[in-house]
Each structure stands twice: as structure tokens, then as C-alpha cells.
């Protein structure tokens, strides 16, 4: 599969403020020939946290090591990883919030002191040896910073919140990636894919790859201009409507409307009733519905807005109330 990720800040589309600030820090580090500051990227999956980390390493010509929070579940694994780094290396940890608390403590000490305390022996015979670590950079990525220990968050010198992309930005990303795949899309076709991408580049690019396969599978000429009608036909095959909503999105809305009378509904109950995991519901399906104004989160739970109710009526997703075992 062809890599469609940008490799420089000049190629990166969207997140304008973040890109401008990163460019300044990268230039400063180049002049000082120092380690890049510890950095935390906060945002939903697919917004470019990993891509920006790779770009930082490429721009600075530094070695990048990648891992994820769930893997770093023992102090020994953390120690082995840290001692394998060299001066100037960049360590990228995805889902940094999923590192156990005891391991987070080791990590934030290393970030501040560039040292690792190792306890040898047990009981009264134990002693602590301090190992000096190279001056490395930790880049963390998370969509749940509240699950990180406060001392760990304090060690990040740069913190960036990534926003969802607007349709124009996603359309530009799609058109640029389309050229890499040999696809020539008209603007309206790109905008339709962008809308279905729900503000997330990863989802939009996945749709573009599927469109590429669709065109090959249906023997449609790839050299021809891909029109909006072709994309509509493709999205109809995927059961994605004119709002860009998938069957799972509609299941969420219908469950909230039918099973909970429009809400309020708690996360766990709504996830169970809609046959989605709480994590998927909260991080993947819910944010676009909130941004579209179809759902609102309140202190009491999730609530279907008036626009959301109107959407259900227009889509014909109305079933008799209290009817049990309604299939989705």
C-alpha cells in the first residue's frame, strides 16, 4: 500500500497554528543543535499525531523510535527502551495515557533528569544505582490526557491540541493523495469524500483507497476525470448518506432516539444498546455527530438535538415505540 503521509511541514495540510509553531521550534533546535523539547500531541485518532512526530524527526534528521503505551507495561521494558536511546533520538509513544502509573513515574523522572534509577537487591540489602541517559526527546500522543499523571503532563514542554479538519482541508488532502494514486478528482468529488471523512484525514484517505479499488474492480478508466456522480455511486455502495454518515452512525442516532427517547443516555448504556464498544462510540462515532449538531453531551448524558431528531425523520428511521428486538 502506497504511503500517502506527508514527509515535511510544507506538505502538511491543516493544523495551521500547530505547523507554524513547530516550524519555529525546529529551526531553533537546528541552530542550537540541541534536543527537541518533549512534546505532547492531543487529539482524536487519525488527526496526524504520528505523522507530525515523523516529520519532526525527518526535519531534524534524528533517529525515531516508535512504540505504544500498552506495550510499556513493565518497568523493565521502560528501562530497556530508554537505555537503548542515543543523544538526540526521538522516542514516540502512541496512547501514552495507557502506560501503567508505576511506569509513568519512571518515564517522567527520565524526561526531567535524563537519568534512570535502578534498584538492585531486596530489603535492607537493596541499593539504588543511577544510570545516566542520553539527552532524548519524548513525543507522546493521546486522546485522553486526563488519564496521564499530572507530573508526566508537566514534563512536556510543548503541548498541541489537534483539531478536526474542515471539508476544504480534507478535499485538498484527498486531491494531493489522489495524484499519488493516479486519480484525477474533480473538486465536487473531493468534497463528497471529504464530507464522508468526518473531519479526519485517516478516514478520508481510507475512503480514497477504497475508491481506487472500486474503480479498478469496476473497470472504470482511472485516467478519466472522476466526477461527483461516480463518488456518489461509490458512497451509495458503502451505504454512506448525503450527510457523510455510515450505518454505524445512524445506528447510534436511532438507538438514542428509540431506546432512550432522545436521551439523556449514559455512555455505557448507549454503547451496549447500539452494539458498539464505549471506546469506539466515544472516540470514533460521537465526535463527528457532535460537530454536525446532531448530538449533544450534557452532564446527565448524551442527548439527541432537534436537528438530530429532524435527521431521523427525514431519513425515515422511525420505528414504533417500545417494539422489542428491532433489527438494525
N, C-alpha and C positions, 0 to 999 in steps of 0.2 A: 504493500500500500504506500503510495507516494506521500511523503511528509509535506503537509501544507502549512506548517508553522513558520512564522517569520523568524529571521535569524539576526535582525538588528532593530534598534529602536526606530529607525527611519521607515522600516517596513511595517511596524506595528500600527494597527488601526484602532482607534478608540482610546479610552482612558487617558485623555489628553493631559490632564494635570499630573497624573502619575508619571507619564512618559517624560514630560518636561522636567519634573523634579529629579527623576532617575538620571536623565542626561547630565544634569549639573553635577550630581554626586559621582557619576562615572568619570567625568572629566577631572574632577577634583582628585579622585583616587589615582588616576593616571599620572597627574602632575606630582603628587606626593609619593607615589609608588608605595602605597600603604594598603592594608587590607580594607575591603569594602565593609561598611558598617553592618552590624547584624540587622536583618530586615524581616518584617512580618507582612505577608500579604493576606488580607481578609476578604473573603468573597465566596459566592456560591460556586459549586463545581462547574468547570468549563469556561470560566471568565478570563483565563490567561495567566494564572498564578505560576504554573510550571513554566510556561513559555517565557514570561518575563525573567524568571530565575535563570533560564538557559541563556537568554540574551545578555544578561549582566555578565555571566561567565565568558561568553563569546566576545563581548565588547572589551573586557579586561584581559582576555587571553589567559584565564585562570582555569585550573582543573576543577571540574564539577562532579561531586558525588551525590547521588540521589538515593533516598530511602523514604520510608513512610512510618508514621507513628506506631501502627500496630505491630510492626516488626521489632521495634525497640522496646521490648517488654521486660528486659533484664538488665541490671547494672553492668554485668559483664559484657553484654552486647554493645552498650553505650561506650564503655571504656575501650573496647577493641576498635570501634569505629573512630573514636576521637584520636587515639594514638596512631592510627593509620594515615592521618592527615599530614599535609606539608604546609609550610608557610604560604599564605595567600590562597589556599584552597577554599572552595565554596562548598559547604555542606547544605544540601536542600532536603528538608524534611516535610513531606506532604502529610496532611492531617496531624499536625504537631500536637493538637489537643488530645489525641488518643494515646499519647505516651503516658504510662503509669506515673503517679505522683512522685514516687521514690526516684524514678529515672529522670523526671523533670528537674528534681533538685540537683542531681549530678550535672545535668546539662547547663542550668543557669550559672552554676559555680564555674564551670569551664568557660562559659561565654564571657564572664567578667574577669576572671583571674588568669585565663589561659593556663590552667593547671588542673590536675586530677588527683584527688586524694584517694589512696587505696589502703584499705585496712587489711593487715596481714595478721593471722593468728586469731585466737578466740580468748574471751575473758580477760583476765589480768595480764596474760602474756601477749595480748594483741598490741600492735603498734601501727601508726599511720605513716605511710610514705607518700610524699607529694611528687608527682611526675609533672614536669614542665611540658606544656603542649605548644605546638606551633601557633602562630597568630592566624587563626582561620576566621571565616565568615559563616555564620549560620543564617540561612534564609528559611523561614517557616511559612507554611501555608495552612490556612484553616478557614472554616466557615462557622466555627463555634469558639471564638476567643474566650468566652466566659468559662470554658472548661479547662483553660490553662491556669496554672498557678500565677497569682499576681507577681511574685518575684521573677518568674520567667518572662512575663509580658514586659516588665520593667527593663529587662536586659536588651530588648530590641530597640535600637536607636532610631530606626526608621519604621514607621507603620503606615501602610497604604490600604485603603478600603477601595476595592474594585466594584464599580457599578455595572448594572446591566446595560447592554448596548441598545442604542436606538436602531430603528429599521434601516435608516440610511447608512449607518456604520456597518451593519451586518451585510447589507447589499454590496457595499464596497469590498468587504472581506470575501464574499461569495464570488464576485466578479474576478477578483485577483486570483483566488484559488481555482476558479473555473478555467482561467487561461493556462494554469499549470497542468490541468487535466485535459486540455484541448477542447474545452467547452466555451462556446460563444453565446452568452445570455443577453437578451435584451433587458433593459432596465426594469420593466414591469415584472418580468420573470424573476429577476433577482430579488425584487421587493416581496414577491409572494413567498419565496423561500425564506427570506429574512423574517417575515411575519411568523412563519411556522417555526422558526428558530427560537422564538420567545425570548429574545434578548441575550442569547447565549451562543457564542461563536462555535463551541464544540457541537451543539445540536444542529446549527446551521450547516456546518461542514459535513456532518454525518448525512444530512439530507442531500447535500450536493453529491456526495459519493454514491448514495443510493440512486440519485437521478442519473448519474453516469452509468451505473449498472442497468438501470431501467432502459436507457436509450440504447445501450448495446444489446440488451435482451430483446428489445422490440424492433431491432434492425433499423432504427431511425438514424439518419445521417448526422454524425457528430460535427461535421464541418458546417452544417447549416446553422442559421441563427435559431437559437432556442427561444420560442415565444412563450408568452404568458399562458396561452391555451394549452401548450404542451405541459407546462408545470402544473396547471390546474388538473389536467388529466392524471398526472403523476400523483398529486396530493390526494385526489379522489380515490386512487388505488390504495393509498395508505390510510384512508378514512380520516383525513385531516380537513377540517372545515374552513370556511372563509375567515374565521377568527384566528386560524392557526392552531386550533385546539385538537388534540388527539382523543381517541376513545377513552384513555385513562383520565384525561382532564374532564371530559364530560361525565365520566363515572363519579368523579369526586363531586362535581356540581350537583348531579342528580341525587347522590346519596345525602348530601347536605340538605337538599330541598325536600326529598321524600321521607327519608328516615328520621330527620331531625327538624322537620317543619321549617327549614331555612336557618336553623341554629338558634342560640349558640350551641356548639358541639366541641367537646374536648378532643385533643389530638389523637389520643389512643383509641377512643371510641370511634372517631371518624375514620381512622386508618383501618380498624378492624372491619367496619361496615362496608368500606369501599374496596376491601381486599388489596390494600396497599400497605407496605411497611411504614411505620411512623417516620423513619428517616427519609424514605423516598417521598412521602407526602410533604414533609416539611421543607426539604431542600430542593426537590426537583419539580414537583407539580404545583405546589402552592404559590411560590413567588410570582410566576407569570400571571396567575389568576388574580392575585392581589394587585399587580401593576395594571392589569386590564380593568380593574374596578369591579370585578365580578364577585370577589370575596373580600371580607374584612376580618382582621384579627382583633378581638377585644379582650378585656380581662376575663370575661366569662367564657370565651371560646371563639370558634370560627363562626362567622355569620355571612349568609348569602345577602348581597346587596340588592337594591331594587333593579339595578342593571343586570345582575346575575339572574334574578327571577325572570326578567324580561327575555333574557337569552334563552332560558329553558323553555319558555312559552313559544318563542319564535322557532326553536329547533324541534318543537313537538316532543319534548322529553317529559311529558306529563303523564303520569300513571295514576290510577285510582288509589286514593289514600288507604293505608292500612292493609293493602293487598300483600299477603306474605309471599316470600320466595320469588320476587320479581327478578327475572334474569337480566343481566347487564349486557 
